[in-house]
Amino acid sequence: MKFSRISIILAVAFAMGGCSLVPEYFRPAAPVPEVYPGQPASDTVTNTPVTEAPPLSWQSYFADADLQRLIQVGLAHNRDLKTAVLRMDEAKATYGVQKADRLPTIQGNLNYDRSRTVFSSSQAFEAELYRVGVGISDYEIDVFGRVKSLTQSALEQYLAVSENRQAVQTTLITEIATQYVNFLAINDQLKLAQQTLDDRKQTLQRTQRRFEAGLDQVLDVKAAQIQVEQVQAQLAQWQRQLATTQNALYLLLGETSHRTPLPVKPLAALKLADVTPGLPSTLLTRRADIRAAEHQLKSANANIGAARAAFYPRLQLTTNVGLVNSDFSKLFSDTGSNYWAFSPQLVLPIFNYGRNKANLNLAQARQHIEVVNYEKTIQTAFKEVMDVLSTRTVIAEEFAARERLRELESSRLQLVKRKLDQGLVTYLELLDAQRSVLDAQSQAVQIQQQALQNQVGLYKALGGS
């Protein structure tokens, strides 16, 4: 009969544990326009509204086979990504610990008590007692959802850390792609500088022969020598930058021993996907940093429920059932005695110098901070997308202009060479034309590099995965 009463009490307590004081969650409105400034709200060809763009996977965006192999190496060995994964394991374990508090912990116990009582008549009584049993100690029955709120907060923290791991992966992929673009661009610059150096050396030798024949002046020879030294200095500068870029790329790959070869090819051979940005609302589900910020906000929201529950009584339960005997050898025999204990405790906060009120204010303040952080994260993401979109058109126009300039400078050089053979121009004019061609070619490579970096930046800004 007594055990039936205990069962009824426990059932009622567990049923009351469904109560929650967590405020209802509402996602804050995104503090950004509905469409990107300068971008059409509908497709000008089909006249259909712009919708959310499909998810960006790095395999489809970075379709180049060489770049994909480098990214795969980085995903397998990069230390920052490994740390992010371990942080996720840490948060998962923390959530597991907090989740376990919602269920009672059953423990076995073996006790030995020896006591001596002295009476006023100088008589003494000694007793010893052995107990063995199982029970629950100080288990909080979550009547007002305090433990449930803390568990929900820990879950949201784990989900936020998981999203942070995805954000680290996206950043890693972006940095590998960016450094590989830099690596190919520097190789193009090196090849261009080496070709130019060979041409300048031939021009110097020809100028020296003409000087010795009395056809050119010493000023022409000095000018040709200066041109050679300038290109050699540029070549050394590009070699230094190449070494630095290789080291940065290998650090991202997680292989400081340089085991993975870096494929070399013309920068123009590297092709990336071209995607539409979609709507700003797409960022809320695409970008891992925004999703992580929202999980942090939900965690802070759940902590308010725990702080509210602290104002209400806590129901703690201690139970035990087992065997007792004064003789250990008879503890498990038929002559042993049974015992049980049921000790519910109601703890009611009366006066704690405003601690509960301060904790509630703290939880609410932190929730307000997370709202602002969430909004700022969205604004930052919107700004990053706009930076990429606003420069993409300008870069394309500059790229076309640089290509036209390079072709014009090359045509001018050929014309100067023909006139030089006819004796109509000096070698100084030839050297000036050669220098202009080198500058135009180098700038064409640089703008092509910026165009690819812009495409890589778009992948990150749109929340590639």
N, C-alpha and C positions, 0 to 999 in steps of 0.2 A: 504493500500500500504506500509506504513511504517512498519507494523508488518510483512509483507511478506519479506521485506528486512532483518529484524532482524532474521527471521527464516532461510533465506538463509545463513546469516553470521554465525549463530550458527551451521548449518549443515556442512558448510565448515570447521569450527574450530574443530568440533568433528571428522570429517573425517581425518584431519591432526593429530589428537591425536594418531593415530595408529603408529606414528614414534617411533623408539626405538634406543637408543645409547648404549645398553648393548652389550658388546663383546660376540661373539659366544662362547658357553661353550663346552669345550672338557675335558672329564674325563682323569686325569693324568694316565699314565701307572703305574701299580702296581710294586713297586720296590722290588719284591720277585721272586724267581725261579718259573718255571712253575709246578714243582712237588716238594714235600717235600724230602729233602735229606734223603737217606736211605730207601725211600719208592719206590716200583716198579712203573714204568710208565704204566704197563699193568698187568692184572690179570694173574698170573703164571699158573692157571688151565685152564681158558677159552681162554687165550691169547688175551683178548679184552682190549682196552685202559681204563684206569681209568677215570671215568667221575665224574661230580658233584654229591655228595651224596644227598639223599633226605632230606627235612627239618627235623629238630630235634624238636619234641614237647616234653614237659616235661612229659606229660601223658604217652607217649610210652617209653620214656627213663627211667623214674623212675616208673616202673610198680608195685613196691611193694605197697600194699594197705595201710599199716600203714604210709609209707612215703608220699604217695599221700594225705592222710588226713591232715598231718602236713603242707604240702605245700599249700593246699587249705586254711587252717587257716591263714597262713602267707600272702597269696595274699589278703585276706579279711581284715586283721587288721594291717599289718606292717605299721609303721608311715613313713618310708622312701619312700615306694611305694606310700602312700597317698600324700606325699609332691610332688613327681614326677608327679602325676596326676594333682594336683593343679597348678603346674608349666606349664603343658600343657594347662590347661584352661586359665592361664594368657597369654601365648603366643597366644592362639587362639583369645582372646579378643583384644590383641594388633594388630593382623592381621586384625580383623574386623574394628578397628578404622582407620587403615591406608587404608583399602580398601574403606571405606566410603569417603575418600578424592577424589576419582576418580569421584564422582557424585556430582552435585550441591546440596547445602542445601537450601531448600525453607523455608523462615521464614515469619511469619505474623508480622505486625508492626502497632502501633497506636501512632501517634505523635500529639503534641500540640505545636504550635509556637506562641509566643506573642512578638511583636517588637514595638519600639518607635523611630521615626526619628524626629530630631529637625533640621529645616531649618534655614538659615541665617537670615530670617526675624522674628526669634523667634517664628515661628509657628511650631507646633509639630503634628506628624501624628502617630497614634497608630493603630495597626492591630493585629488580632489574626486569627489563621488558624488551622483547624483540618484535619488530614490525617489518612486514614486507607487503608492498602493494603498488598500485598504479594510481595516477591521479592527474589532475589539472591544477596548475598553480597560477594565480593572478591573471586569469584570462579575462580580457575586457570584452564584454558583449556589446557590440557596436550599435547601441540603441539609436543614437543620433548621427550615425554615419561619419564619426571622426576618423576612424581607421580606414574606412572606405575612401574618404576624401584624400587621405595621405597616399593610399595605394593608387588612386587615379592620378594624383600629382606625379608619383614616381613613374607611372606608365607613360605619361606625356613627356617626362624628361627623357625616358628611354627612346621614345619616338623622335624627339628633337635631336638627340645624339645620332640616331640612325640617319636622319636627314642631313646632319652635318657631315657624316661620312660620305654621302652622295655628293654634297657640295665640294668636299675635298677631292673626290674623284673627278668631278667636272673641271675643277681648277687644274688638277694634274694633267688631264688630257689637253686642256687649252695650252698649258705651259710647254708641254712636249711638242705640240704642233707649232707653236710660236717659235721655239728654239730651232726646230727643224727647218722652218722657213728661213730663219736667220742664217742657219748653217749653209743652206743651198745658195742664198743670196751672196754670202761672203765668198763661197767657191766661185760663183759667177764673176764677182769682182776680182778675185785672184786671177782667174783665167784671162779676164780682160786686161788686167794690169800686166800680166806676163806677156801677152801678145803685143801690148803697146810698148813694153820695154824692149822686146826684140826689134820692133819697127824703129824705135828711137836709136838703138845701137847701130842699126844699118844706116840710118840717116846721119849719125855722127861719123861713121866711117866714110861715107860718101862726102860729107862736108870737109873732113880732113884731107881727103884726096884732092878735092877741088881747091882747097886752100894751098896745098903743096904745089898745085899746078898754077896758082896765081889767079884762080877764077873767083874765089871767095875771100872774105876778109876774116881776120882773127875774131871779130865780133860774132860772126856766124858760127864759128867753132865753139866759142864760149856759150852761145845760146843753145847749141845742140847738146853740149855737155850738161848744162843746167837742166834741160829737159830729161835727160837720162837719169840724173840724180833725183829729180822730183818723182819720177815714176818708181825708182828703186825705194824711195822713202814710203811711197804709197803702198808698194808691195809688202814691205816689212810691217806696215801698219795693219794691212788686211790679214797677214799671217798671225800677228798677235791677237787680233779679234777672233780669228778662226779657232785658235787654241782655247781662248776664254769661252767661246760658245760651245765647243766640244765638251769642255769640263762641266759647264752648266747642264748640258743635255745628258751627260752620263750621270750626273747627280740626280736628275729627275728620274732616270731609268733605274736608279738604285744600284748601278754597277760602276763603282769607281775604278775597277780593274780594266775597264774598256773592253769587255769581252764581246759585246754586241757591235758588229761593224755598222757604221753610219753610211747608208747608200748615198752616193753622189750622183747627181743628174742636174740638168738645167732647171733653173727655177720655173721656167715657163711650162715644164712638164708636170708640175705639181698642180693638180686640179682638185678643188673643193666644191661641195654641193652649194647650190644657190637656193635659198629658202625665202618664203614670205614671213614677215614678222607676226601676222595675225593680229589679234586684239590685245590690249594691255591686260585684260582679265585673264588671258592665257597664262600670264606669269604666275598667278596665284597657285596654279596647279603644276606648272612646269618647273619653277625654280625651287631647288631644295632649300635654299636659305630662307625663302618666304614660308615654306611649309614648316621649317624648324622654328621660325619665330612664332608661328601660330600655335605650335605645340607648347612652346614656352608660355604663351598667353593662357592656354588651357590649363597648364600646370598651376600657374598663379591663381587662376579662377578656382581650381579645386582646393587650393590652400586656404581660400577664404571660407569654404565650407568647414574645414578642420578647425579654423580659428573660431567660427561661430559655435561649433559643437562644444568647445571648451567651456562655454557659459552654462552648459547643462550638466546634470549629474552623470557620473560614470558608474556603470554596473560591472563590478569585477567578481569573478567566480573562482573559488578554490574548492576542489573536490578530491577525495581520496577513498579507495576501497582496497581491503587486503586482509591479511592474517596477522594475529598477535598471539604471543605466548611468552611466558616467563622462562621457558626452556627452549633454546634454539633447536635442539634435536627433535623437539616435538612440534616445531613451528608448522611443518607441512603434513603433520599426521592428523588422524581423525579427531584427536583430542584438542587440536588447535582451535582458537576462537576467531570468529570473523568480526571485522569492524568496517564502518564507513563514516565518511564525514562530508557534509555539504555546507559550504560557507560562502554564500553570496554577500557582497559588500557594496553598498551604495555610497559613492564619494560625491559630495555636493560642495562646489566652491562657494565660500561665504565671503571671505575677505582676503585678497591677495595683492593689495596695493595697486590695483589697476593693471595688473599684468595681462589679464585676458583681453581687456579693452585695448591695451597697447599692441598686443599681438594681432588683434583684428585690424587695427589701423595700419599696422605694418604690412599685413597681407593685402589689404586693399591698395595701399600705396604701391606695392610691388606689382599688383595687377595693372594699375594705371601706367606704370613704367613700361610694362610689357606691351600694352596697347600702343604707346608711343613708339617703342622699338619696332613693333610689327608694321606700323604705318611708315616709319623711316626706311625699313627694309624694302617695302614696296616702292617708295619714292626713289631709292637708290637703284633698284632694278630698272625702273622706268627710265631713269637718267642714263644708265649704261646702254640700254637699247637705243635711246635717242642719240647718244654720242656716236654709236656705230652707224645708224641710219643717216644721220646728218653729214657724215664724212664720206659715206659710200659713193654718193653721186659726185661729190667734188673730186674724190680720188679717181673715179672713172674718167672724168673730164681731163684731169691733169695727166693721167696715163696716156690718153690719146694725144694730147699736146706734146708730151715728151717723145712719143714715138715719131710724130711728125718732125720735131726738132732734130732728132737723131738722124732721120733720113735726109733732112736738109743739110746738116753739117757734113754728113758723109758725101753728099753730092758736091758740096763746096770744096771738100778736100780733094776729090778727084779733079775738079776744075783747076785748083791751084797747082796740082802736080803737072797737069798738061801745060799750063802756062809757064811753070818752072822750066820744063824741057825746052820751051820756046824762048826762054830768057826774058819773059815779061814780068816775072815777080822774083822776089828775093827768097832766100831760105828762111828768113825770119817770118815771112808770111806763111810759108809751109809749116813751120813749127807752131805758129799760132793756130792754124787750121787743125793740125793734129791734136793740139791741146783741147780745142773746142769739141772735137769728135769724142775724145776720151771723156770729157765732162758730160756730154750728152748721153753717151752710152752708160756711164756710171749712174747718172740720175734716172735713166730709164729703168735700170735694175732696182734702184731704191724705191721708185714709185710702184713697181710691180711687187716688191716686198711689202710695202705698206698696204697694197690692195689685198694681198693674201692674209696679212695680219688682221685687217679689218674683217675679213670673212671668218677667221678664227675667233675674233672677239664677238661676232654675232652669235656663234654657237654657244659661248658662255653666257652672253647677255640674255638669250632666249631660254636658258635653262636646259641645255643639252644633257643627256644622260648616257 
